[in-house]
Every structure is written in C-alpha cells, then in structure tokens.
Amino acid sequence: MAARKGRRRTCGTGEPMEAESSDARTEGPAQVYLPGRGPPLREGEELVMDEEAYVLYHRAQTGAPCLSFDIVRDHLGDSRTELPLTLYLCAGTQAESAQSNRLMMLRMHNLHGTKPPPSEGSDEEEEEEEEEEEEERKPQLELAMVPHYGGINRVRVSWLGDEPVAALWSEKGQVEVFALRRLLQVVDDPQALATFLRDEQARVKPIFAFAGHMGEGFALDWSPRVSGRLLTGDCQKNIHLWTPVDGGSWHVDQRPFVGHTRSVEDLQWSPTEDTVFASCSADASIRIWDIRAAPGKACMLTTATAHDGDVNVISWSRREPFLLSGGDDGALKIWDLRQFKSGSPVATFKQHVAPVTSVEWHPQDSGVFAASGADNQITQWDLAVERDPEAGDAETDPALADLPQQLLFVHQGETDLKELHWHPQCPGVLVSTALSGFTVFRTISV
C-alpha cells in the first residue's frame, strides 16, 4: 500500500467495499471490488461495507432526490472534530412534477462516529447498555421546506454580511436568490419549525430573480472575495455577471461573456483575485476571464481541448495556483495556472470509468481533493502520496497494483452520484448527494 506519515491509504474500501457470496457453496475470502477493474459481480454476490475504514458515516433521505446542495457555514466553530457533529445543508429537489419541488434547509445533528465492534464474551447487561447507547446515538434530522415551482439544478450559498442567502438555478430558466435566515432559525427550534411549516412556508418568495438567460443552466458561483458578486452560466453558452446594489438587489449585466460555443457547465471565481474567474464547457474547453475587460474581450486564456468531450466541473484551489477539472471522459486533470498557456495539465488521473460529476479541493489540505462520478464512486486523492515499496500492494492484491499511487480511498454504495462538498469547518468530512440520498462521512485516510 502507498503511505505517507500521518496518512493511511485505503484502496477499494467504502460503502460498500467487499464482495461476498450469499451462496454457501461459493464462500471464500472477501475481495476488494472496484468498478471497471477485474471481474464484475457475479449472481449471488453482494457488496459489504468495511466500517473500520470510516471515522464517521451517516445517510439521510429527503423524499425527492436533490441534484445539488451547499453546506451552510455556521457559528459552531471552525476546525471542529469532536463528535457528535452538527451541520447545516441547503438543497433543492428534482421532483417528478414541477409543482412538487422544494428548497430545503437541513439540520443534521447527533452524528456520532462509527460504532466499534462488540467485545467478545459480552454479557446480557452489557448488551442492554449497548442498546441504550445505540438509541442515544441515533442521528437526527430537521427539515424546513419552501415550495419551488420547477426542479432546482444547482444551489450555492453565501453570507452577505450577517445575512445568509442561496442562489438557485432552475429548470424553468431563472436564477433566483432566497433569504435563508428564517429557515436557519426554525431548524434549531422544533416549535418554530412546526409553526413555519404550517403557516409560513408557502409565503416565502425569492428576494431577487433574473430570467435574462433565456433558458436553463447549471453554472453558478458566489465570489469569495467580493460580497454579493455572482456569476451565472447557461446551456446557451452565455455567462452573466451580477453586481450587488443598495437595497439588497443586484444589477445583472445584460452583455454576456462570450467565448464558449456550447453549454457552460461550471464556474469558479479566483480565490486570490477579485476580478478573475474560470469556466468550463461542453465544448471541451476551460477558459480564464477578467471582468475588468468588456465582456466580449474578457477571456484571457483558453485551453481548447482540456478533456476528450464535455468538461463538467472545475474547482479552483484556495491554497495553490491549481485548477482541478473533471470530464465526460472520466479523467481528473490538474492545471497549473502559471503554465496554463501550454495547454497541458501537470497531472492526469484515471480511476473513474464514467463521467465525473463533481470535484473539490480539500479546504485545509492543499494536496487533497475529492471527486464523484456516474460510476457511483467517490474518490479521495492526495498529491503528496508516493508509493511505499515495502507495502507490497501487488503481493497483497494484484487488482490494486495498477491503481494511481495518489488514490487514497474509494467510497461506493451510492446510486447516481451528483455532487459532493468538503465541510469547511469539520476537517475531513465529506457530504454527497445522489439519487439514493445524502451521505455524510469521514474516512480514515483524510
């Protein structure tokens, strides 16, 4: 196994990890299962979670699936690792009918760590104590919902001073901004939540809406440096800049940033420069822009064929001059912005066997990132890991011998993964959304 001091690398583990046979005649040792590598699961085989590979693991469902969500920064403190955890999510649904959709605020709390294995020879009294403890350790979920006509394609949250807001891209072709203060208040108070759901939720409306895109989209990003500054990109290849104005409103520049020839899939503001942002597109390109120039001349740099097909997602490192991208080709690529003109990534990783659906750099560890794919894998990576020749991966399991040495962890068990985010205040905690619901976990590797 590859290893680094202070870091444990776990390949092929996750939920679920190992393939076991339910047929007693074919019983044998559990084996690591990785999509696209080695034989597929046989009839009668099932995947089993390796709980020892997780520090924390919880799942939650909210009814209709959510394509997108964002983690809401809270006032419970930064760099918190003490369990149980509490976290807040803002999400939007993709329901079967337009009128059944909801904007949701979730408070997930009492999130304990994975339960240690039972001790051998435990007596009846110890078993009763364990049952009581298990009841106390049950995770809790409070949910405040607001009706929203039309499926919600993407959600991004920002704090404008002391006011939390969410920008939503909708399938009805509008971008809307909702105030979140009331929703955050009621998920902390059961009585207030009951009152809100009974009397108030239907009256909640957006504080601002823009329908100038003339079609739906997915790309959306709040500036981390200029409060209230927003970018929105659509499936018609256009990008619009939002500038906050007095009175809690926005001026949206009607002149789009033009350069892409197909749908704009993702947008990311620079974490170090107020006026610079990156975009990626179904035209296979990644572009770097500067809003100080006129929209038609703002594109500074372009990598025309960043991936073999659509570039779905990008993430701009907040600690290094690196941009991370994921495409329909299943590849993960790292671009050094100091060498962007060369058109070549400084690293390419190929573990996913289907389109990459989400990527994000770890907020505290500059060399670590995570990705999700349509192959139902979440992968964790560390650029600082080097193969340990004494670990003997190939001798332990030949299926692991050709894995990228920077691959730390493979999490499985979700269905139709859409988006993931590291929690900015809880180091190592990842949250994902999929057709199968939300998952909150922390692995032993990060």
C-alpha positions in Angstrom: 0.0 0.0 0.0 1.2 3.5 -0.6 1.6 5.5 2.5 2.7 8.9 4.0 3.4 9.6 7.6 0.2 10.6 9.3 -1.9 9.4 6.3 -3.4 5.9 5.7 -4.2 5.0 2.2 -7.2 2.7 1.7 -8.0 1.4 -1.8 -11.3 -0.2 -2.8 -12.8 0.5 0.6 -16.0 2.3 1.2 -19.7 1.7 1.4 -19.8 -0.9 0.2 -16.3 -2.3 -0.3 -16.0 -6.1 -0.4 -17.8 -8.7 -2.5 -19.2 -11.6 -0.6 -21.3 -14.5 -1.8 -24.7 -15.4 -0.4 -24.2 -18.9 -1.8 -22.6 -21.1 0.9 -21.1 -23.3 -1.9 -19.1 -20.4 -3.2 -18.0 -18.9 0.1 -14.4 -17.7 0.2 -12.3 -14.8 1.4 -13.8 -11.3 0.9 -12.2 -9.5 -2.1 -11.8 -5.8 -2.9 -14.3 -4.7 -5.6 -13.5 -1.8 -8.0 -15.8 -0.8 -10.9 -14.1 -1.4 -14.3 -11.2 -3.4 -12.7 -11.4 -7.2 -12.5 -14.5 -9.3 -13.0 -17.9 -7.8 -12.4 -20.1 -9.0 -9.5 -21.5 -12.5 -10.0 -25.0 -13.5 -9.3 -25.4 -14.0 -5.6 -22.6 -11.7 -4.7 -23.2 -8.6 -2.7 -21.1 -5.6 -1.5 -20.4 -5.2 2.2 -19.2 -2.1 3.9 -15.8 -2.0 5.8 -16.8 0.0 8.8 -13.3 0.2 10.1 -12.4 2.4 7.1 -14.7 5.2 8.4 -14.5 7.5 11.3 -18.0 8.8 10.6 -20.7 7.5 8.3 -24.4 8.5 8.0 -27.1 8.5 5.3 -30.3 10.6 5.0 -33.2 10.8 2.6 -35.5 13.8 2.0 -38.1 12.4 -0.4 -37.4 13.7 -3.9 -33.7 13.5 -4.9 -31.5 16.6 -5.0 -29.2 17.4 -7.9 -27.4 20.0 -5.9 -26.7 21.3 -2.4 -24.4 23.5 -0.5 -23.0 23.5 3.1 -24.0 26.5 5.1 -21.2 27.9 7.3 -22.4 28.0 10.9 -21.4 29.7 14.1 -20.5 26.4 15.9 -16.8 26.9 15.4 -14.0 26.1 12.9 -11.7 23.1 12.8 -14.1 21.1 14.9 -13.5 17.4 15.1 -15.3 16.5 18.3 -18.2 14.1 17.9 -21.2 14.1 17.6 -21.3 16.6 14.8 -24.0 19.1 13.7 -24.1 20.5 10.2 -26.5 22.6 8.0 -27.2 22.0 4.3 -29.2 23.9 1.8 -30.6 21.8 -1.1 -33.1 21.8 -4.0 -35.1 18.9 -5.3 -35.7 17.4 -8.7 -39.2 16.0 -8.2 -41.3 14.2 -10.8 -43.7 17.2 -11.2 -42.7 20.8 -11.3 -45.1 21.9 -8.5 -43.7 19.2 -6.1 -40.2 20.7 -5.8 -38.8 22.3 -2.6 -35.9 24.4 -1.5 -34.8 22.8 1.8 -32.7 23.7 4.8 -31.5 20.6 6.6 -30.1 20.4 10.1 -28.3 17.1 10.7 -27.2 16.6 14.2 -26.2 13.9 16.8 -23.9 12.5 14.1 -21.7 10.0 16.1 -18.7 8.1 14.8 -18.9 4.6 13.5 -19.6 2.1 16.3 -16.7 0.0 17.4 -17.1 -3.8 17.0 -18.8 -5.6 20.0 -16.4 -7.1 22.5 -16.1 -10.8 22.8 -17.9 -12.5 25.7 -20.2 -9.6 26.4 -23.0 -10.5 28.9 -26.7 -9.6 28.9 -26.2 -6.5 31.0 -23.6 -5.2 28.6 -25.9 -5.9 25.7 -28.7 -3.8 27.3 -26.3 -0.9 27.9 -25.2 -1.1 24.2 -28.9 -1.0 23.1 -29.5 2.1 25.3 -26.3 3.7 23.9 -27.4 2.9 20.3 -30.7 4.7 21.0 -28.9 7.8 22.2 -26.6 7.7 19.2 -29.3 7.8 16.6 -28.7 10.7 14.1 -31.4 13.4 14.0 -32.7 15.5 11.0 -34.7 18.7 11.0 -36.0 19.9 7.6 -37.5 23.3 6.7 -39.0 23.3 3.2 -40.2 26.1 0.8 -42.3 25.3 -2.3 -40.5 25.9 -5.5 -42.1 25.6 -9.0 -39.6 23.7 -11.2 -36.7 21.4 -10.5 -33.6 23.0 -8.9 -30.4 22.4 -11.0 -27.9 24.0 -8.6 -27.7 25.6 -5.2 -24.9 27.9 -3.9 -25.0 29.6 -0.5 -23.2 32.8 0.6 -23.2 35.1 3.6 -23.8 38.8 2.7 -22.6 40.3 5.9 -24.8 38.7 8.6 -27.4 37.6 6.0 -27.3 34.0 4.6 -28.7 33.7 1.0 -29.0 31.0 -1.6 -28.8 31.4 -5.4 -30.7 28.7 -7.3 -30.6 27.7 -11.0 -34.0 26.4 -12.0 -35.1 24.2 -14.9 -37.6 26.9 -15.7 -34.7 29.1 -16.9 -34.5 31.5 -13.9 -31.8 32.2 -11.4 -33.4 33.2 -8.0 -31.9 34.4 -4.7 -33.6 33.4 -1.4 -33.0 34.7 2.1 -32.2 31.9 4.4 -32.2 33.5 7.9 -35.7 32.3 8.8 -35.1 28.7 7.6 -31.9 28.6 9.7 -33.8 29.8 12.7 -36.6 27.3 12.6 -34.5 24.1 12.1 -32.9 24.9 15.5 -36.3 25.2 17.2 -38.9 22.4 16.9 -41.8 24.6 17.9 -40.9 27.3 15.5 -40.4 24.7 12.8 -43.9 23.4 13.2 -45.3 26.9 13.0 -43.2 27.7 9.9 -44.3 24.6 8.1 -48.0 25.2 9.0 -48.3 29.0 8.4 -45.2 30.5 6.7 -43.6 28.2 4.1 -46.0 29.0 1.3 -45.4 32.7 1.7 -41.6 32.5 1.2 -40.6 34.1 -2.1 -37.2 34.9 -3.7 -35.8 38.3 -2.9 -34.5 38.6 -6.5 -34.9 36.8 -9.8 -33.3 37.0 -13.2 -34.8 35.5 -16.3 -32.5 37.0 -18.9 -30.6 33.8 -19.7 -33.5 32.7 -21.9 -33.1 29.1 -21.0 -31.9 26.8 -18.1 -28.4 26.3 -16.8 -26.2 24.8 -14.1 -23.1 27.1 -13.7 -23.2 29.3 -10.6 -20.6 30.8 -8.2 -20.5 33.5 -5.5 -17.3 35.4 -5.2 -15.3 34.5 -2.1 -13.7 37.9 -2.1 -16.4 40.5 -3.1 -19.6 40.1 -1.1 -22.7 39.6 -3.2 -20.8 39.3 -6.6 -22.3 36.4 -8.5 -21.7 34.6 -11.9 -24.3 32.5 -13.7 -23.8 30.5 -16.9 -26.4 28.8 -19.0 -26.8 26.0 -21.5 -26.9 28.6 -24.3 -23.2 29.3 -23.8 -23.6 32.7 -22.1 -22.2 33.9 -18.7 -23.7 36.9 -16.8 -22.1 39.0 -14.0 -24.3 40.0 -11.1 -23.2 43.1 -9.0 -24.9 43.9 -5.7 -26.6 47.3 -5.4 -28.1 49.1 -2.5 -31.4 47.8 -1.1 -30.5 44.1 -1.2 -30.8 43.8 -5.0 -28.5 43.1 -8.0 -27.6 44.7 -11.3 -27.2 41.9 -13.9 -25.1 42.9 -16.9 -27.2 42.1 -20.0 -24.0 41.7 -22.0 -22.8 38.1 -21.6 -19.3 36.9 -21.5 -18.9 35.1 -24.9 -16.3 32.6 -26.0 -17.7 29.2 -25.3 -19.5 27.5 -28.2 -21.6 25.1 -26.2 -23.2 24.9 -22.7 -21.3 26.4 -19.8 -21.1 23.6 -17.2 -19.3 25.2 -14.2 -17.9 28.5 -13.0 -15.3 29.3 -10.3 -14.1 32.6 -9.0 -10.4 33.0 -8.3 -9.7 32.8 -4.5 -6.9 35.4 -4.8 -8.1 37.9 -7.4 -11.3 40.0 -7.2 -11.9 40.1 -10.9 -10.8 36.8 -12.3 -12.8 33.6 -12.9 -12.7 30.3 -14.7 -15.3 28.5 -16.7 -15.7 25.1 -18.3 -17.9 23.9 -21.1 -19.4 21.1 -23.1 -17.2 22.4 -25.9 -14.3 20.7 -24.1 -12.5 23.9 -23.2 -11.5 25.7 -20.0 -11.3 29.5 -20.0 -9.9 32.1 -17.7 -11.6 35.6 -17.7 -11.1 39.1 -16.2 -14.2 41.1 -15.7 -12.3 44.4 -15.9 -12.4 44.0 -19.7 -15.5 44.3 -21.8 -17.5 41.0 -21.9 -16.6 40.3 -25.5 -12.9 40.7 -24.8 -12.6 39.4 -21.2 -11.3 35.9 -22.0 -7.6 36.0 -21.2 -6.6 32.3 -21.5 -8.1 29.2 -23.1 -7.3 25.5 -23.2 -9.4 24.4 -26.2 -9.3 20.6 -25.6 -9.0 20.2 -21.9 -10.8 16.9 -22.0 -11.9 14.4 -24.6 -15.5 15.7 -24.5 -17.6 17.8 -22.1 -15.7 19.4 -19.2 -18.4 19.0 -16.4 -16.8 20.5 -13.3 -13.9 22.6 -12.1 -12.5 23.5 -8.7 -10.0 26.3 -8.0 -7.6 25.6 -5.1 -7.7 28.2 -2.4 -4.1 27.4 -1.4 -2.2 26.7 -4.6 -2.4 28.1 -8.2 -4.1 24.9 -9.3 -7.3 24.3 -11.1 -8.9 20.8 -11.0 -11.2 19.6 -13.7 -13.4 16.5 -14.4 -15.0 15.5 -17.7 -17.2 13.1 -19.5 -14.1 11.1 -20.3 -13.8 10.1 -16.6 -10.5 11.9 -16.3 -9.4 14.2 -13.5 -6.9 16.8 -14.5 -4.8 19.3 -12.6 -3.8 22.6 -14.3 -1.0 24.8 -13.0 -2.3 28.3 -13.8 1.3 29.5 -14.1 1.6 27.2 -17.1 -1.9 27.3 -18.4 -0.9 28.7 -21.8 0.9 25.4 -22.5 -2.5 23.7 -22.8 -1.2 20.7 -20.9 -2.2 19.6 -17.4 0.5 18.9 -14.9 -1.3 15.7 -13.8 -4.0 13.4 -15.1 -5.7 10.7 -13.1 -8.0 8.0 -14.5 -9.9 5.9 -11.9 -13.5 6.8 -12.8 -15.0 4.7 -15.6 -17.9 7.1 -16.3 -18.3 10.9 -16.4 -17.0 12.9 -13.5 -19.9 14.7 -11.8 -18.2 16.8 -9.1 -14.7 17.8 -7.9 -13.5 19.8 -5.0 -10.2 20.6 -3.3 -9.9 20.0 0.4 -10.3 23.4 2.2 -7.4 22.9 4.6 -5.0 20.4 3.0 -3.6 21.8 -0.3 -2.7 18.5 -1.9 -6.0 16.7 -1.2 -9.1 16.6 -3.4 -12.3 14.5 -3.9 -14.3 13.6 -7.0 -17.5 11.8 -7.7 -18.6 10.0 -10.9 -21.5 8.5 -12.7 -19.9 5.1 -11.9 -21.1 5.6 -8.3 -17.6 6.1 -6.9 -16.3 8.9 -4.7 -12.6 9.0 -4.8 -10.2 10.8 -2.4 -6.7 11.8 -3.6 -3.5 13.1 -2.2 -0.8 14.6 -4.5 1.8 14.1 -1.7 1.5 10.4 -1.5 4.3 8.3 -3.0 4.3 4.5 -3.3 5.8 2.7 -0.5 7.9 -0.2 -1.9 7.7 -2.1 1.4 3.9 -2.1 1.4 3.7 -4.7 -1.3 0.3 -3.8 -2.8 0.7 -6.2 -5.7 1.6 -9.1 -3.4 -1.5 -8.4 -1.2 -4.0 -8.0 -4.0 -2.9 -7.9 -7.7 -6.1 -5.9 -8.5 -4.6 -2.9 -6.6 -1.2 -3.0 -8.3 -2.1 -0.6 -11.1 -4.1 1.9 -9.0 -2.8 5.5 -9.2 -0.4 5.9 -6.2 -2.2 9.2 -5.2 -5.5 7.4 -4.8 -6.3 7.3 -1.1 -9.8 6.0 -0.8 -12.7 4.7 -2.9 -16.2 5.1 -1.5 -19.1 3.2 -3.1 -22.7 2.3 -2.3 -24.5 5.4 -3.6 -26.7 5.4 -6.7 -26.4 8.1 -9.4 -24.0 10.5 -7.6 -24.4 14.2 -8.4 -22.4 16.4 -6.1 -20.0 16.5 -3.2 -18.5 19.1 -0.8 -16.0 19.1 1.9 -17.3 20.7 5.1 -15.2 23.9 5.5 -15.4 23.8 9.3 -15.2 20.0 10.0 -11.8 18.8 8.6 -12.1 15.6 6.5 -15.9 15.4 6.5 -17.4 14.9 3.0 -21.1 15.3 2.1 -22.6 14.0 -1.1 -25.9 13.9 -2.8 -27.2 11.1 -5.1 -30.5 9.6 -6.3 -30.1 7.4 -3.2 -30.0 10.4 -0.8 -27.4 12.3 1.2 -24.3 10.8 2.7 -22.0 12.3 5.4 -18.8 10.5 6.0 -15.2 10.9 7.1 -12.6 8.2 6.1 -9.5 7.0 8.0 -7.5 8.3 5.1 -8.2 12.1 5.4 
